[in-house]
Amino acid sequence: MKNNQIKSAINSTMFNSYKYLDNSNNDIHITIDNYLEAVIQYRISHNKFVSKAMHQRLAEHTALNVMDTKALKYALQHATVGTVTDSIKGLHFQSRLLESQLANPQAWACYPIIDKLHITVDVAEDEIDDLYSQSPSIFDNSQFKCSKTKPKRQNGQFYRDVLTFSLKTDKTAQIRMFFGDYAKKRKTKHNKLRIEFIPARFTPKQISEFFYLLKRSKCIKDYKTKMKGANVTRCDIAIDFLCVPTPLMIVDKPKVKHFSNHSEHENKGMRFVQTMYIGNQGDSHIVVYSKPEKLLELLPHKAKYRLPMLINEDGNPLEVTRFENVYRPQQSGSTRLLQDLHKMSRLFKSVEIYRHDILGNLDEAERKLALRDGLMVYLKGEYDEAAFMARSDMLKHHAMYINRKAFKSMQEKVLRKLRKCIISPKA
């Protein structure tokens, strides 16, 4: 069976999930009795940048109330990836769990995840040459392994050389440095050093060590000043909402008119939407997607390195929906310097998340389409543009309370810490 056929089979029924689960012994078993320990373990495995102690301090003094516990118990008993209940009872409990995580993120150890950071640094040609030639020796005897294997070149990628630095203990944790310039014509100034990585795959100590060795090498003159002035070209901040099926994550930005699904959505022929985009994907936008579905779709050679999933007592993965704010300042015509990283757009800025009872206003056929394509994509297709842009008047009384103050505080805390690891690193 060809790879695309394998993928299609997995997407249509998820009947291969057990085969894929067998590829990892790291999945986390969760029961109603050990839920807090399991939740914290899951958070750490997907967000190493925030320590176990930080997660515990957040959660241990804010227990779930009786109704939240009842809703969690229901979710654990009815966990089935690829299936969404639209029964009144099921919708009520799942809505309750989402509301709880939005209003009381502390009880769920909901620290924001820094899922991507891309920066470009203004360095001279001789600094680029020194850094590229000396990097293997700079990181010799460190916990990083240097490779010159070039990743697949993407459209618009004009860098001459690439180095990849992987943790020796985890080859999926990588920091990439792109060097030089291959563009024949360029209208704007181009920073010749680009650094990309997923901070959530590293501890702060590991990131700090990498940039300390970079600084100590003296290949980048006036390192601190140049790093402060580095351009942030992308920063993704995410939250994982546990026990919330993706089609029931009804996210809106009332002033936005661009709503879409994954490019493969039509081809997959699935009953339930897996990925939704709010905003233009070429600009700053929001993406909402099913985390376990994405992990289960990995081909076998990648599946053995995948991140853990939460598993109930029957061995079924729990639904987890990732909400991700993709921040691309340059595409919006603005600039964000690394020294101001903590000032980036808030996770839930201008965002509304609606209760699941909104689906009760639809008949069975309409609800089926809303769960297949996502409610906002469905509504966009049903209304003309003027009516769709006036939707907030119709939907606002379904809006959930979001503890924006708590999420903002946590986001600033992790971004300040990351900024310090890069600009003022310590061994």
Number of C-alpha atoms within 10 A of each C-alpha: 6 7 9 10 10 13 18 17 15 20 21 14 14 19 13 15 18 13 11 20 22 12 16 15 9 17 20 18 22 21 17 16 9 10 17 20 16 18 21 21 20 21 23 21 20 18 22 17 25 23 14 17 11 13 21 18 13 18 22 14 10 14 14 16 10 9 13 19 17 15 19 22 16 17 22 23 15 18 21 19 20 23 15 20 14 19 9 12 12 17 19 15 23 26 22 21 22 25 21 23 21 21 17 21 24 23 21 25 24 25 26 28 26 26 20 18 20 20 22 24 21 19 22 14 14 11 16 19 13 14 20 19 10 13 18 17 11 18 18 12 9 14 16 23 17 22 14 12 10 12 10 7 10 7 6 7 12 17 17 12 15 20 20 20 22 18 18 14 10 13 12 14 17 21 22 20 21 22 23 21 17 12 12 6 6 9 5 6 7 16 17 20 23 22 18 19 22 21 24 22 25 21 15 21 13 18 22 23 20 22 19 18 18 19 22 14 18 13 20 21 13 11 19 15 11 17 23 19 18 24 24 25 21 19 24 22 23 22 23 22 24 22 24 24 29 27 25 27 25 19 23 24 19 17 14 15 18 15 21 21 19 16 10 10 17 12 9 17 13 16 17 22 26 28 24 28 22 23 20 14 15 9 15 20 19 26 21 24 24 25 23 22 22 12 18 24 20 16 14 13 9 12 17 16 15 19 15 20 24 24 20 20 12 12 16 20 28 25 27 22 26 22 23 23 24 22 24 22 20 15 13 11 8 9 13 20 19 28 19 16 19 20 15 18 17 19 22 18 11 11 18 20 22 23 24 24 15 15 21 13 9 13 9 12 8 15 19 17 18 21 22 20 25 27 25 22 21 18 18 18 11 11 12 10 12 9 12 19 15 12 18 17 9 9 16 13 11 15 19 18 15 19 16 16 10 16 23 18 13 18 23 17 14 19 22 17 16 24 19 18 20 23 22 16 22 17 12
